[in-house]
Amino acid sequence: MSTQQFTNQNNASAGNSSAVRVGVLGFGGLGQAAARVLAPKHEMLWVAAADQKGYACNPEGLNPDACIKVYQSQGSLGYLEPAGRLSSNSIADLIENASVEGYFLALPNLPNTFMASVARQFIQSGWRGVLVDAMKRTSAVEQMLELQDELQEAGITYMTGCGATPGLLTAAAALAAQSYAEIHRVKITFGVGIANWEAYRATIREDIAHMPGYNVERAMAMTDAQVQALLDETGGLLTLENMEHADDIMLELAGICSRDQVTVGGVVDTRNPKKPLSTNVQITGRTFEGKISTHTFTLGDETSMAANVCGPAFGYLKAGVMLHRRGIYGLFTAAEVMPQFVR
Amino acid sequence: MSTQQFTNQNNASAGNSSAVRVGVLGFGGLGQAAARVLAPKHEMLWVAAADQKGYACNPEGLNPDACIKVYQSQGSLGYLEPAGRLSSNSIADLIENASVEGYFLALPNLPNTFMASVARQFIQSGWRGVLVDAMKRTSAVEQMLELQDELQEAGITYMTGCGATPGLLTAAAALAAQSYAEIHRVKITFGVGIANWEAYRATIREDIAHMPGYNVERAMAMTDAQVQALLDETGGLLTLENMEHADDIMLELAGICSRDQVTVGGVVDTRNPKKPLSTNVQITGRTFEGKISTHTFTLGDETSMAANVCGPAFGYLKAGVMLHRRGIYGLFTAAEVMPQFVR
């Protein structure tokens, strides 16, 4: 392996024939954004997707516009002509029928056991390749940790917590930590602005579950009307503090600090695409000379949640493919591996 | 490989007996800072160092205070009792006599061919392990690129450009790029404050070489009195624009942008430890939705150049050791690999 070989490998896969064949599981707001992110890439080809009711796969590549149109008008990719199939077991059927090297799991975070159950499906199917999730909750990542031996034995390279936060901001914290002899605090504060919450129904319920007086069960049970009523009360803003976010366990696993030194909070504006504040992570520590200081990584306000989640997810997928092709399997977090830029 | 195994490996090397045995080549300001950075680490043990006139090695570990005292009072580590040896061929002698898994090359960047010539010495010696440099210039990294096949064949994992810039800030740019479909510009602006330039004689000449009207030869030929006279003219400030910095080629090699989209500049205050401005990198790009935006990574003002160079250098050394132990050799840049936190 060398920088030259990295480059050659990239060049070699620039044509579609050698592009990494990618699938997307889940086709809500995040899955649809993932399809649009993938569309212009030369190094990856989007060939497979599944939702709750069906799936679609085409070795020549799927068309995002056609897929999104079918999903929005008919409720499932299974209605896509001719590549779609309706199925009550869509993930298992897709795994069996599609030739895919890496999947992005753009699935709802809830219930909290869901992602691990999907990982088990992959393990049991005998499929080998790369899986990437953008999971949020610490407890969900803990469940993935229990699967690490099984993932390794199955020949699966699983990249967990590889969205925006955890993901991009966790990696920035891991990087920033390098300047310090010890880390005192990692503080993640996010601002999210979305013009229309109904495009992100699952994500919004996940956010509500973090609010005082709510939990996962209560948030999941809310009807759209109840969500709307809550948002009417708060002027469309969701203010979240001390959220259970897996950035904490990921930085602990990387040996950077203990999980109680990591805090995550933020403000979601569900009525305005402009962010209520600039998403940032602050890393405070002590240098070897005894100085206390803080590095800050701030995301540009014009970057959407979709861009900051899907971009890193595919960057980690590419890094995962490089590991997988070298026979390196098991579980990795966004804090351990450098994502690779996908052209 | 798995997160669990990462953790176990870390735990296993927590005692000195299994710590990574580290050497430092060069014992000016940067090498001395490296010794102080290493001192409290459990996962690494500083056992070897060389300067122009001699070397010192001790498998039980070297004492930074004793080494710095001898070097400053007598001009070489070779005078250290009992671990020091004077030598006109100090690097080759150290390679032969010390048992070291990874070296940090805290050597002057000038002449521009120096680092590659040291790498060749390692290749020719038959030594196998990890080398890390904090080189600055694009042309110096280009020379390392020519050695990649030889490094790989020699069983050496060489991490280049792994200081602050290039290094920490290049990696931050590579990470930030993940949010974007294409990158328009990477702009690195650094502020450095040092109380006493005479502690960083080589580094200051390297900076002067970037100034209008100067070049490497002219800067290297300057006497201390001439440097002092220049600094008297500028009030102790060195203002640098469009510097030849290897961040450009490293981001190009990582496929993130072309080198002409990367600019590096800054201000060095040689009379004040306070930074004249906050060191930062701005990454501007276009998201998949067509939005133009800029992510920013800013270093805390209280962090010194030494902390921001040596911390990342050893973080990349740890990452390099993990690659080397898996049989992954060759040349890597700071933009390709996530540095690992050293405890």
Interface residues (C-beta under 8 A of the other chain):
Chain A: M1 S2 T3 Q4 Q5 F6 T7 N10 A33 R36 V37 A39 P40 L145 Q148 D149 L151 Q152 L168 A171 A172 A174 L175 A176 A177 Q178 S179 Y180 A181 L253 A254 G255 I256 T284 T287 F288 E289 K291 I292 S293 T294 H295 T296 F297 T298 L299 G300 D301 E302 T303 S304 A306 A307 N308 C310 G311 P312 G315 L323 R326 I328 Y329 G330 L331 F332 T333 A335 E336 V337 M338 P339 Q340 F341 R343
Chain B: M1 S2 T3 Q4 Q5 F6 T7 N10 A33 R36 V37 A39 P40 L145 Q148 D149 L151 Q152 L168 A171 A172 A174 L175 A176 A177 Q178 S179 Y180 A181 L253 A254 G255 I256 T284 T287 F288 E289 K291 I292 S293 T294 H295 T296 F297 T298 L299 G300 D301 E302 T303 S304 A306 A307 N308 C310 G311 P312 G315 L323 R326 I328 Y329 G330 L331 F332 T333 A335 E336 V337 M338 P339 Q340 F341 R343
